[in-house]
C-alpha cells in the first residue's frame, strides 16, 4: 500500500523594513516570527574602496653594455616605436615585471606628475635623449623633449639625482610612452609618481 508523502511548505516573509543605515526586518518563517537574523552591512556606493596607485619604479640597466641603449617604458603593441621609426628595449625591471606593466598600461593608462631620475655612474647621463613619444598606425606621431637640466636636484648634495615635476601630467598608455637613451656602463632608476589612473 502506497503512502503519499506530505508536502512541507517553507516560506520566509519580510513584512517590514525600517529606513536608515541598518536593515531591521520583521521576518516570519513558516508563519512563526523570527526575532533576529543577524547584521546586514551597508556598502557605500556599492563599491569596495581601492587604494590610490603608489609610486612605480623602473630600472634601465646598461652597466654591462659597451654602447648606448635606447629604452621605451611601455609599448605593448609596438605602435609607438613603429610610428617614430625607433628601435628600443623594454625596461630591465620594474615594480612589476615589465611585460605585466606594458599589458596593464595598454588597457588602463596612468598619468605621471613627477619623476625621480637617479643615475648610478655619471651625471653626464642627464644629457642623453629623454622624450615622450606618441604614435599611431597611420604613422602620425608627436615628440615632447624633456630637458633634465631645466629641473631641480632632489638633493643638493647628490649630483646624480634629479626630480622632474610636470605642470601637465605625462600619460603612459597604448599610444604614448617615455623613451630614453642610457649610456654604456650606466644604470638609471626612474621613480614615477602617478597623478591619476583610468579603468581601475
C-alpha positions in Angstrom: 0.0 0.0 0.0 1.5 3.3 -1.0 1.5 6.3 1.2 1.6 9.9 0.0 4.4 11.9 1.3 3.1 15.1 2.7 4.5 18.3 1.1 6.1 20.6 3.7 5.9 24.2 2.5 8.5 26.6 3.9 8.3 30.3 3.4 10.1 33.3 4.7 8.3 36.7 4.6 9.9 40.1 5.2 6.9 42.2 6.3 8.6 45.4 7.3 12.0 47.2 6.7 12.9 50.2 8.7 14.6 53.2 7.0 18.1 54.2 7.9 21.6 52.8 7.7 20.6 49.4 9.1 18.3 46.8 7.7 15.9 45.8 10.5 13.3 43.5 9.1 10.4 41.7 10.7 10.7 38.2 9.5 8.4 35.2 9.8 9.3 31.6 8.8 6.5 29.1 8.3 4.2 31.6 9.9 6.3 31.9 13.0 8.1 35.2 13.9 11.9 35.2 13.8 13.3 37.8 16.2 16.8 38.2 14.7 18.5 37.2 11.5 21.9 38.9 12.2 23.5 42.1 11.0 23.5 43.4 7.4 26.5 45.6 6.4 26.0 48.5 4.1 28.5 49.1 1.4 28.9 52.7 0.4 28.2 53.4 -3.2 28.1 49.7 -3.9 31.9 49.5 -4.4 34.9 48.4 -2.4 37.3 51.4 -1.9 40.6 50.9 -3.6 43.9 52.4 -2.6 45.4 55.2 -4.7 48.1 53.9 -7.1 51.5 54.2 -5.5 54.9 55.1 -7.0 56.2 52.9 -9.7 60.0 52.1 -10.0 61.5 51.4 -13.4 65.2 50.3 -13.9 67.1 50.7 -17.1 70.4 48.7 -16.6 73.1 49.1 -19.2 76.0 48.5 -16.8 77.3 45.6 -18.9 76.8 47.3 -22.2 79.6 48.6 -24.5 77.4 51.1 -26.3 74.4 53.2 -25.5 70.9 51.5 -25.4 67.5 53.0 -26.2 64.7 52.1 -23.8 60.9 52.6 -24.0 58.9 52.2 -20.9 55.8 50.7 -22.4 54.9 49.9 -26.0 52.8 46.7 -25.8 51.7 46.8 -29.4 54.9 48.2 -30.8 53.0 51.1 -32.5 54.9 53.9 -30.7 58.3 52.6 -31.9 56.8 51.9 -35.3 55.4 55.4 -35.8 58.6 57.1 -34.6 61.0 54.9 -36.5 63.0 53.9 -33.4 64.2 50.6 -32.0 64.1 50.3 -28.2 64.4 47.7 -25.5 61.9 47.2 -22.6 63.0 48.2 -19.1 65.3 45.8 -17.3 63.0 45.6 -14.3 60.1 47.4 -12.6 57.8 47.3 -9.6 56.1 44.6 -11.5 57.7 42.7 -14.4 58.0 45.0 -17.5 55.8 42.6 -19.5 52.9 42.9 -17.0 53.4 46.7 -16.8 53.1 47.0 -20.6 49.9 44.9 -20.6 48.3 46.9 -17.9 49.1 50.3 -19.4 47.8 49.1 -22.7 44.2 49.0 -21.2 44.5 51.2 -18.1 46.6 54.3 -18.8 48.1 56.3 -16.0 49.3 59.9 -15.7 52.6 60.8 -14.2 53.0 64.1 -12.3 56.7 63.7 -11.3 59.8 61.5 -11.9 62.8 61.0 -9.7 65.7 60.4 -12.1 68.6 58.6 -10.5 71.8 57.7 -12.2 74.5 55.4 -10.8 77.7 56.3 -12.5 77.8 59.8 -14.0 75.5 62.9 -14.2 76.6 63.1 -17.9 73.7 60.7 -18.4 71.3 63.6 -18.0 72.4 64.9 -21.4 71.1 61.8 -23.2 67.7 61.7 -25.1 64.8 61.8 -22.7 61.5 62.1 -24.6 57.8 61.5 -24.5 56.8 59.7 -27.8 53.3 59.1 -29.1 52.3 57.3 -32.3 49.5 55.5 -34.2 49.1 53.0 -37.0 49.0 55.8 -39.7 52.5 56.8 -38.6 51.2 60.0 -37.1 53.4 60.9 -34.1 54.3 63.5 -31.6 57.5 64.1 -29.7 57.9 66.0 -26.4 61.6 66.6 -25.4 62.3 66.6 -21.7 65.3 68.6 -20.7 66.6 67.3 -17.3 68.8 70.4 -16.9 65.6 72.5 -16.6 64.5 70.6 -13.5 65.7 70.7 -9.9 68.0 68.4 -8.0 66.2 66.4 -5.3 69.2 66.7 -3.0 71.8 69.5 -3.2 74.5 67.0 -2.2 73.6 64.4 -4.8 74.5 65.4 -8.4 73.2 62.1 -9.7 69.5 62.6 -8.7 67.0 64.9 -10.3 63.3 65.5 -9.6 61.2 66.3 -12.7 57.8 67.8 -11.9 55.4 68.5 -14.7 52.8 71.2 -15.0 50.8 68.9 -17.2 50.9 65.2 -16.3 52.5 62.8 -18.8 50.2 60.0 -19.9 51.5 56.4 -20.3 49.2 54.4 -22.5 48.9 52.2 -25.6 50.0 55.2 -27.8 52.3 57.2 -25.6 55.4 56.4 -23.6 58.7 57.6 -22.3 61.8 57.0 -24.5 65.4 57.5 -23.3 68.9 56.6 -24.1 71.2 55.1 -21.4 74.9 55.4 -21.8 77.2 52.4 -21.9 78.1 51.2 -18.3 75.2 53.3 -16.8 72.2 52.3 -14.7 69.1 54.5 -14.5 66.4 54.2 -11.9 63.1 56.1 -12.5 60.6 56.5 -9.8 57.3 57.6 -11.3 54.6 59.4 -9.2 51.1 58.9 -10.6 48.5 61.6 -10.5 45.6 59.6 -11.9 44.7 56.2 -13.3 42.0 55.1 -15.6 39.8 52.0 -15.7 40.7 50.9 -12.1 
